[in-house]
Amino acid sequence: MRQIDHHIVGGAGGSSRFADVLDPNNGGVQAQVALGDRAVLDRAVAAAKAAQPAWAATNPQRRARVMFDFKRLVEANMNELAQILSAEHGKVIADAKGDIQRGLDVVEFACAAPHILKGEYTVGAGPGIDVYSMRQPIGIGAGITPFNFPAMIPLWMGAIATVVGNAFILKPSERDPSVPVRLAELFLEAGMPEGIFQTVHGDKEMVDAILDHPDIGAISFVGSSDIAHYVYNRGVANGKRVQAMGGAKNHGIVMPDADLDQVVNDLTGAAFGSAGERCMALPVVVPVGEDTANRLREKLVPAIEALRVGVSTDDEAHYGPVVTQAHKDKVEGWIQKCADEGAELVIDGRGFTLQGHEKGFFVGPTLFDHVTPDMESYKEEIFGPVLQIVRAADFESALELPSKHQYGNGVAIFTRNGHAAREFAARVNVGMVGINVPIPVPVAYHSFGGWKRSAFGDTNQHGMEGVKFWTKVKTITARWPDGSPDGGNAFVIPTMG
C-alpha cells in the first residue's frame, strides 16, 4: 500500500504510527500516512535553522523569482495535483482546481516581495536625524492546516511566510496529505533551498510539539473554533505569535427587491459546493418578509432537487462525498437534530447512495425552512450540504441575526438597493461582507479573516496583513552630526525638542 511520509531535509522515516488515508468515493483505504512526533519535528526545525539565515539574506527579488518559477510548475502540474486532491478529499475536479488556483493567487501576490517589503523613511526627523523602519522575518514559522483546502490554505500561509525570508514547516491534515507533500517537492524544484519549506504529518501529538517548540516563532492555524482557541492560547502562552482561524455560520440576507433567480443560482453553489465543507460556505439564508421567503423557497426547491451528487471524478457532478464516514454521520446527526428541534425538513439528503459506491461518504442536498435562532442546529457549524432558511420580518431583524451569532466569518446581502447594502456593510458585526457576492473571500492582495469565534489573534491571512504577521518591524533612529561645534549637542528626541 502507498505510504505518505514527511517531506523534511535528510529524508523522513522512523515513524511508528500511521493513519489511514481513505477514498471518500468508496470508503476504502488508499494509503497510509506517517504520524510524526517531537523527534521528527526537531529534525525539521534543525534543518530550518540551518537554512533560514542564508535565505533571509537573499535579496527579495531572488526570493520572488522562486515564487514565479513555483507558480509555473504548479500550473504545469495542475491536472495531476487536482486529481490527487480530489481522490483524497472527495471534492470534484473543478473544485479541486479552484482550491489550487486560489492558493496560486496568493503566490502571485508573494511575487511582489521587493515592493511589499519596502520600509518607511523620514529624512530630517530632527537636526541631522533620520528615522527609518525595516521588516525582518520572524525566523521559523509553522502552519497547521485543515482537510478542506489542502492546497489553498498551505499556500496562503507558506508563500508569504517564505517569501519574506522565513523558513516554514507545514503540518497539513492527515486526511488528505499528498498535495501538501507535492507542493513541498515543487518548491524545491523551483529553486527554494532545502529546509525552507518542509512538511510534517501528525495528529495532536505533532500539533502540541509545534505549539511548544522554542524555535518556532509564529504559528498560523485554520480549523474548528474550539481547536483554534486551544492553539491560540497554548501558542501565546509559549511566547509565540499566533493567528488561529475557526469555524463559521455564514448568512445570506435576501431583500425583497433581490433578483431571486440570481440568488438561487448563487445559493446552490455557495451552500452545496464542495459538499458544504468550507468555512466560507453559505448555510443560512435569511429572506426578509414572508412574501420573499415564500417566493425564494418556491424557486429553491427545484434548483436543489436538480443538483447532481457524484464521485469526485464525475465532470457533471455539482459536488462529491464528504471526507469521512465519521463526518457523514455527524452531518446526518445535525439533520436529525434540526428536525427534532421543530424545523421543517423540506428536502432530506440522508440515505443518499450511488450505485457501485454504496460505501462512499455521500450526503444529499438538504433544505430546512422555519429554522429559528434558538435552535442548536442554527447556532453550530454543520459543515455539510445543508441549507437552513431563517425568516426575518424586516431589515433590522435580518441584520441582527449574523451580528449576534457566535461566529463572524462571512456574510452576504442580496439587493438592488445601494443604501440598504451600504448600511448593512457598515453595521453588520462580521469580518467579511459580500454585496450580491455569496462567498466574499477577498482577493489575494486584500486580507482574509473573520471576527468573534471565527478568528483568534489580531492579524488576518494573506495580503499586507499576512506580510505583517510573518515579519517583525525594526525602527532605526540615526544621527549624523556635521562636525560643527553645535553637532556635539546632546541628542534630543524630536518630539521633545
C-alpha positions as CSV (number, residue, x, y, z in Angstrom):
1,M,0.0,0.0,0.0
2,R,1.2,3.5,-0.8
3,Q,2.9,5.3,2.1
4,I,3.0,9.0,2.5
5,D,5.9,10.2,4.5
6,H,7.2,13.6,5.9
7,H,9.0,15.8,3.5
8,I,11.9,17.1,5.5
9,V,15.6,17.5,5.0
10,G,17.6,14.2,5.2
11,G,14.5,12.1,4.5
12,A,11.8,11.0,6.8
13,G,11.4,7.5,8.2
14,G,11.3,6.4,11.7
15,S,7.6,6.8,12.3
16,S,6.0,4.1,14.4
17,R,2.4,5.3,14.0
18,F,0.4,5.6,10.8
19,A,-3.1,6.8,9.8
20,D,-5.3,5.5,7.0
21,V,-6.0,7.9,4.1
22,L,-9.4,7.0,2.8
23,D,-11.1,7.2,-0.6
24,P,-14.3,9.1,0.1
25,N,-15.9,7.8,-3.0
26,N,-15.9,4.2,-1.9
27,G,-14.8,4.2,1.8
28,G,-11.7,2.1,1.1
29,V,-8.2,2.8,2.4
30,Q,-5.9,4.1,-0.4
31,A,-2.8,5.0,1.5
32,Q,-1.2,5.3,4.9
33,V,0.4,8.5,6.2
34,A,3.1,8.6,8.8
35,L,2.3,10.3,12.1
36,G,5.3,12.2,13.4
37,D,6.4,13.2,16.9
38,R,8.6,15.7,18.6
39,A,11.7,13.9,17.2
40,V,10.6,14.3,13.6
41,L,9.8,18.0,14.3
42,D,13.2,18.5,15.9
43,R,14.8,17.3,12.7
44,A,12.7,19.6,10.6
45,V,13.4,22.6,12.9
46,A,17.2,21.9,12.9
47,A,17.2,21.9,9.1
48,A,15.1,25.1,9.1
49,K,17.5,26.9,11.5
50,A,20.5,25.9,9.3
51,A,18.9,27.2,6.1
52,Q,16.9,30.3,7.2
53,P,19.7,32.8,7.7
54,A,21.1,32.5,4.2
55,W,17.5,32.6,2.7
56,A,16.7,35.7,4.7
57,A,19.9,37.3,3.4
58,T,18.9,36.5,-0.2
59,N,17.5,39.7,-1.8
60,P,13.7,39.8,-2.1
61,Q,13.9,39.9,-5.9
62,R,15.6,36.5,-6.0
63,R,13.2,35.1,-3.5
64,A,10.3,36.3,-5.7
65,R,11.9,34.6,-8.7
66,V,11.5,31.3,-6.8
67,M,7.8,32.1,-6.4
68,F,7.5,32.9,-10.2
69,D,9.1,29.5,-11.0
70,F,6.9,27.7,-8.4
71,K,3.8,29.2,-9.9
72,R,4.7,28.0,-13.4
73,L,5.4,24.5,-12.0
74,V,2.1,24.3,-10.2
75,E,0.3,25.4,-13.4
76,A,2.1,22.8,-15.4
77,N,1.1,20.1,-12.9
78,M,-2.4,21.4,-12.3
79,N,-4.2,18.3,-13.6
80,E,-2.1,15.9,-11.5
81,L,-2.5,18.0,-8.4
82,A,-6.2,18.3,-8.9
83,Q,-6.6,14.5,-9.3
84,I,-4.6,13.8,-6.2
85,L,-6.5,16.3,-4.2
86,S,-9.9,15.1,-5.5
87,A,-9.1,11.5,-4.8
88,E,-8.2,12.1,-1.1
89,H,-10.7,14.9,-0.3
90,G,-13.7,14.0,-2.4
91,K,-14.3,17.4,-4.0
92,V,-14.9,17.3,-7.7
93,I,-12.1,18.1,-10.1
94,A,-13.4,21.6,-10.9
95,D,-13.5,22.4,-7.2
96,A,-10.0,20.9,-6.7
97,K,-8.6,23.1,-9.4
98,G,-10.3,26.1,-7.8
99,D,-8.6,25.1,-4.5
100,I,-5.2,25.2,-6.1
101,Q,-5.9,28.4,-8.1
102,R,-6.9,30.4,-5.0
103,G,-3.6,29.3,-3.5
104,L,-1.8,30.5,-6.6
105,D,-3.4,33.9,-6.3
106,V,-1.5,34.4,-3.1
107,V,1.7,33.1,-4.7
108,E,1.2,35.8,-7.3
109,F,0.9,38.4,-4.5
110,A,4.1,37.0,-2.9
111,C,5.9,37.6,-6.2
112,A,5.7,41.3,-5.3
113,A,8.1,40.8,-2.4
114,P,10.5,43.5,-3.5
115,H,7.7,46.1,-3.2
116,I,5.8,44.8,-0.2
117,L,8.9,44.6,1.9
118,K,9.9,48.2,1.4
119,G,10.1,50.1,4.7
120,E,9.4,53.7,5.7
121,Y,11.9,56.5,5.9
122,T,11.8,60.0,7.3
123,V,14.5,62.4,6.5
124,G,15.2,65.2,9.0
125,A,13.1,64.0,11.9
126,G,15.4,66.2,13.9
127,P,18.7,68.1,13.5
128,G,20.8,65.6,11.5
129,I,18.4,62.8,12.4
130,D,16.8,60.3,10.1
131,V,14.3,57.6,11.2
132,Y,13.6,54.5,9.1
133,S,12.0,51.1,9.6
134,M,12.5,47.7,8.0
135,R,10.6,44.4,8.0
136,Q,12.6,41.4,9.0
137,P,11.5,37.7,9.1
138,I,10.4,36.0,12.3
139,G,12.8,33.1,11.7
140,I,10.9,29.9,11.7
141,G,7.1,29.7,11.2
142,A,4.6,26.9,11.1
143,G,1.3,26.3,9.6
144,I,-1.4,23.9,10.8
145,T,-4.0,23.4,8.0
146,P,-7.4,21.7,7.7
147,F,-8.6,19.0,5.3
148,N,-11.0,21.1,3.3
149,F,-8.4,23.1,1.4
150,P,-5.2,21.1,1.2
151,A,-3.6,23.3,-1.5
152,M,-5.1,26.8,-0.9
153,I,-4.5,27.3,2.8
154,P,-1.0,25.9,2.9
155,L,-0.1,28.3,0.0
156,W,-1.9,31.2,1.8
157,M,0.5,30.7,4.7
158,G,3.6,29.2,3.2
159,A,4.0,31.5,0.2
160,I,4.1,34.7,2.2
161,A,6.0,33.2,5.2
162,T,8.8,32.1,2.9
163,V,9.0,35.0,0.5
164,V,9.6,37.4,3.4
165,G,12.6,35.3,4.5
166,N,11.3,32.7,7.0
167,A,11.6,29.0,7.0
168,F,8.2,27.3,7.1
169,I,7.1,24.0,8.5
170,L,3.7,22.8,7.3
171,K,1.5,20.3,9.3
172,P,-1.4,19.5,7.0
173,S,-4.4,17.4,7.7
174,E,-3.6,13.7,7.9
175,R,-6.9,13.1,5.9
176,D,-5.5,14.4,2.6
177,P,-1.8,14.8,2.9
178,S,-0.5,14.1,-0.6
179,V,-0.9,17.5,-2.2
180,P,1.0,19.3,0.6
181,V,3.9,16.9,0.1
182,R,3.8,17.6,-3.7
183,L,3.8,21.3,-3.1
184,A,7.0,20.9,-1.0
185,E,8.6,19.0,-3.8
186,L,7.6,21.7,-6.3
187,F,9.1,24.4,-4.1
188,L,12.4,22.6,-4.2
189,E,12.2,22.2,-8.0
190,A,11.5,25.9,-8.2
191,G,14.8,26.7,-6.5
192,M,13.8,27.1,-2.9
193,P,16.7,25.9,-0.7
194,E,16.3,22.7,1.3
195,G,14.9,23.4,4.8
196,I,12.9,26.4,3.9
197,F,9.6,24.7,3.1
198,Q,9.1,21.3,4.9
199,T,6.0,19.1,5.5
200,V,5.5,17.0,8.6
201,H,2.4,14.9,9.3
202,G,0.7,14.1,12.5
203,D,-2.2,14.4,14.9
204,K,-2.5,16.2,18.2
205,E,0.9,15.0,19.3
206,M,2.6,16.9,16.4
207,V,0.3,19.9,16.9
208,D,1.4,20.2,20.5
209,A,5.0,19.7,19.6
210,I,4.7,22.7,17.2
211,L,3.0,24.8,19.8
212,D,5.6,24.1,22.4
213,H,8.8,24.2,20.3
214,P,11.0,27.1,21.5
215,D,12.5,27.7,18.0
216,I,9.2,28.2,16.2
217,G,8.3,31.9,16.4
218,A,4.9,32.2,14.7
219,I,2.0,29.8,14.0
220,S,-0.9,30.1,11.6
221,F,-3.9,27.8,12.1
222,V,-7.2,27.1,10.3
223,G,-9.7,24.6,11.7
224,S,-12.6,24.4,14.1
225,S,-13.2,27.2,16.6
226,D,-12.6,25.0,19.7
227,I,-9.2,23.9,18.4
228,A,-8.4,27.4,17.2
229,H,-9.0,28.7,20.7
230,Y,-6.8,25.9,22.1
231,V,-4.0,26.6,19.6
232,Y,-4.1,30.3,20.2
233,N,-4.0,30.1,24.0
234,R,-1.2,27.5,24.1
235,G,0.9,29.2,21.4
236,V,0.6,32.6,23.0
237,A,1.4,31.1,26.4
238,N,4.6,29.9,24.9
239,G,5.5,33.3,23.7
240,K,4.6,32.8,20.0
241,R,2.8,35.0,17.5
242,V,-0.4,33.1,16.6
243,Q,-3.3,33.6,14.2
244,A,-6.0,30.9,14.5
245,M,-9.0,30.9,12.2
246,G,-12.0,29.0,13.4
247,G,-15.5,28.0,12.2
248,A,-18.3,29.9,10.7
249,K,-22.1,30.1,10.2
250,N,-22.4,32.5,7.3
251,H,-25.7,34.1,6.5
252,G,-27.1,35.3,3.2
253,I,-29.7,38.2,3.6
254,V,-32.2,38.3,0.8
255,M,-34.0,41.6,0.5
256,P,-37.5,41.8,-1.2
257,D,-36.0,43.6,-4.2
258,A,-33.3,41.0,-4.9
259,D,-33.0,39.1,-8.2
260,L,-34.3,35.7,-6.9
261,D,-33.1,33.8,-9.9
262,Q,-29.6,35.0,-9.4
263,V,-29.9,34.4,-5.6
264,V,-31.0,30.8,-6.1
265,N,-28.1,30.2,-8.6
266,D,-25.7,31.7,-6.1
267,L,-27.1,29.8,-3.1
268,T,-26.9,26.4,-4.7
269,G,-23.2,26.9,-5.4
270,A,-22.4,28.6,-2.1
271,A,-24.4,26.2,0.2
272,F,-23.7,22.9,-1.5
273,G,-20.5,23.3,-3.4
274,S,-17.6,21.2,-2.1
275,A,-20.4,19.4,-0.1
276,G,-20.6,22.4,2.2
277,E,-17.1,21.6,3.7
278,R,-15.7,25.1,3.7
279,C,-15.7,27.9,6.2
280,M,-17.0,30.4,3.7
281,A,-20.0,28.2,2.6
282,L,-23.4,29.9,2.9
283,P,-25.5,27.5,5.0
284,V,-28.1,30.1,6.3
285,V,-30.3,32.1,4.0
286,V,-32.4,34.9,5.6
287,P,-35.3,36.1,3.4
288,V,-36.8,39.4,4.6
289,G,-40.5,39.3,4.7
290,E,-42.9,36.3,4.3
291,D,-43.5,37.0,0.6
292,T,-39.8,37.0,-0.1
293,A,-39.4,33.8,1.8
294,N,-42.2,32.0,0.0
295,R,-41.0,33.1,-3.4
296,L,-37.5,32.1,-2.6
297,R,-38.4,28.7,-1.3
298,E,-40.6,28.0,-4.4
299,K,-37.5,28.6,-6.6
300,L,-35.0,26.9,-4.3
301,V,-36.7,23.5,-4.1
302,P,-36.5,22.6,-7.8
303,A,-32.9,24.0,-8.1
304,I,-31.7,21.9,-5.1
305,E,-33.5,18.8,-6.4
306,A,-31.7,19.2,-9.7
307,L,-28.2,19.1,-8.1
308,R,-26.1,16.1,-9.1
309,V,-24.1,14.4,-6.4
310,G,-21.4,12.1,-7.9
311,V,-18.0,10.7,-7.4
312,S,-15.2,13.2,-7.4
313,T,-14.2,12.4,-11.0
314,D,-17.7,12.9,-12.4
315,D,-17.4,16.1,-14.6
316,E,-21.2,16.6,-14.4
317,A,-21.4,16.4,-10.6
318,H,-22.0,19.6,-8.6
319,Y,-20.3,18.1,-5.6
320,G,-18.9,14.8,-4.3
321,P,-18.7,12.9,-1.0
322,V,-17.8,14.3,2.4
323,V,-14.4,13.5,3.7
324,T,-15.0,10.6,6.1
325,Q,-17.7,8.2,7.4
326,A,-17.5,9.9,10.8
327,H,-18.1,13.3,9.2
328,K,-21.1,11.9,7.2
329,D,-22.6,10.6,10.4
330,K,-22.0,14.0,12.1
331,V,-23.8,15.9,9.3
332,E,-26.7,13.5,9.3
333,G,-26.9,13.8,13.0
334,W,-27.3,17.5,12.7
335,I,-30.1,17.0,10.1
336,Q,-31.9,14.8,12.6
337,K,-31.3,17.4,15.4
338,C,-32.7,20.2,13.3
339,A,-35.8,18.2,12.5
340,D,-36.2,17.3,16.2
341,E,-35.9,20.9,17.1
342,G,-39.0,21.7,15.1
343,A,-37.7,23.0,11.7
344,E,-39.5,21.9,8.6
345,L,-37.4,19.3,6.7
346,V,-38.2,20.3,3.1
347,I,-35.5,18.1,1.3
348,D,-33.8,15.3,3.2
349,G,-30.4,14.3,2.0
350,R,-29.8,11.4,4.3
351,G,-29.5,7.9,3.0
352,F,-28.1,9.0,-0.4
353,T,-26.2,6.3,-2.2
354,L,-24.6,5.8,-5.6
355,Q,-24.8,2.5,-7.4
356,G,-21.4,0.9,-7.2
357,H,-20.3,3.3,-4.5
358,E,-22.6,2.3,-1.7
359,K,-19.8,2.6,0.9
360,G,-18.9,6.2,-0.2
361,F,-19.4,9.1,2.2
362,F,-22.3,10.8,0.3
363,V,-24.8,13.2,1.8
364,G,-27.6,14.5,-0.5
365,P,-28.5,18.2,-0.5
366,T,-30.7,19.1,2.4
367,L,-33.1,22.1,2.9
368,F,-34.8,23.2,6.1
369,D,-37.3,26.0,6.5
370,H,-38.6,27.8,9.6
371,V,-35.3,27.5,11.4
372,T,-35.2,29.7,14.5
373,P,-32.2,31.3,16.2
374,D,-32.7,29.3,19.4
375,M,-32.0,26.0,17.7
376,E,-28.7,24.3,18.3
377,S,-28.5,23.4,14.7
378,Y,-28.6,27.1,13.8
379,K,-26.1,28.1,16.4
380,E,-23.4,25.5,15.4
381,E,-21.5,24.8,12.3
382,I,-22.8,21.8,10.4
383,F,-20.1,21.8,7.7
384,G,-22.1,19.8,5.2
385,P,-24.6,20.2,2.3
386,V,-27.3,21.6,4.5
387,L,-29.1,24.9,3.9
388,Q,-31.3,26.5,6.6
389,I,-33.9,29.1,5.9
390,V,-34.3,31.6,8.8
391,R,-37.2,34.0,8.1
392,A,-36.8,37.7,9.1
393,A,-39.6,40.2,9.4
394,D,-37.6,43.2,8.4
395,F,-34.2,44.6,7.6
396,E,-33.3,45.2,11.3
397,S,-34.2,41.6,12.3
398,A,-32.1,40.3,9.4
399,L,-29.1,42.4,10.3
400,E,-29.3,41.2,13.9
401,L,-29.0,37.5,13.1
402,P,-25.4,37.4,11.8
403,S,-24.4,40.3,14.1
404,K,-25.4,38.3,17.3
405,H,-24.2,34.9,16.1
406,Q,-21.2,33.4,17.9
407,Y,-19.4,33.2,14.5
408,G,-18.5,36.2,12.4
409,N,-16.6,34.9,9.4
410,G,-18.6,36.0,6.3
411,V,-22.0,37.4,5.4
412,A,-23.8,38.4,2.2
413,I,-26.7,40.6,1.3
414,F,-28.6,40.4,-1.9
415,T,-30.3,43.6,-3.0
416,R,-30.7,46.2,-5.7
417,N,-30.8,48.9,-3.1
418,G,-27.5,50.7,-2.7
419,H,-28.5,52.4,0.6
420,A,-29.5,49.1,2.2
421,A,-26.3,47.4,1.1
422,R,-24.2,50.3,2.3
423,E,-26.0,50.4,5.7
424,F,-25.7,46.6,6.1
425,A,-22.0,46.5,5.3
426,A,-21.3,49.3,7.7
427,R,-23.3,47.9,10.6
428,V,-23.1,44.1,10.5
429,N,-20.8,42.5,13.1
430,V,-19.0,40.2,10.7
431,G,-15.4,40.3,9.3
432,M,-16.1,39.8,5.6
433,V,-19.1,41.1,3.7
434,G,-20.4,40.3,0.2
435,I,-22.8,42.6,-1.6
436,N,-24.6,40.3,-4.2
437,V,-21.5,38.1,-3.7
438,P,-22.4,34.9,-1.9
439,I,-18.8,33.9,-0.9
440,P,-16.9,37.1,-0.1
441,V,-13.4,35.7,0.1
442,P,-11.2,38.7,-0.6
443,V,-8.7,38.7,-3.5
444,A,-5.2,37.8,-2.6
445,Y,-3.9,41.4,-2.2
446,H,-6.5,42.1,0.5
447,S,-6.8,40.0,3.7
448,F,-8.9,37.1,4.8
449,G,-10.2,37.0,8.4
450,G,-13.4,36.8,10.5
451,W,-14.5,38.1,13.8
452,K,-15.7,36.7,17.1
453,R,-15.2,32.9,17.4
454,S,-14.2,32.7,13.8
455,A,-10.7,34.1,14.5
456,F,-8.3,34.4,17.3
457,G,-5.4,36.8,17.0
458,D,-5.1,40.3,15.6
459,T,-3.8,39.7,12.1
460,N,-5.5,38.3,9.1
461,Q,-4.4,35.9,6.4
462,H,-2.6,37.0,3.2
463,G,-2.4,40.4,1.7
464,M,-0.4,43.0,3.7
465,E,-1.9,41.6,6.9
466,G,-0.1,38.4,6.1
467,V,3.1,40.2,5.5
468,K,2.8,41.9,8.9
469,F,2.1,38.6,10.6
470,W,5.2,36.8,9.2
471,T,7.6,39.8,9.8
472,K,8.6,42.0,12.7
473,V,9.3,45.7,12.4
474,K,12.6,47.2,13.4
475,T,12.8,51.0,13.6
476,I,16.2,52.8,13.4
477,T,16.8,56.4,14.6
478,A,20.2,57.6,13.2
479,R,22.1,60.9,13.8
480,W,24.9,62.1,11.6
481,P,26.5,65.2,13.1
482,D,28.0,67.6,10.7
483,G,31.2,68.1,12.7
484,S,30.5,71.7,13.7
485,P,30.6,72.7,17.4
486,D,26.8,72.5,17.6
487,G,27.0,69.0,16.3
488,G,28.1,67.9,19.7
489,N,24.9,68.9,21.5
490,A,23.1,66.2,23.4
491,F,20.6,64.2,21.5
492,V,17.0,65.2,21.9
493,I,14.1,63.1,20.8
494,P,12.5,65.2,18.0
495,T,9.0,65.2,19.7
496,M,10.7,66.6,22.9
497,G,12.6,69.3,21.2
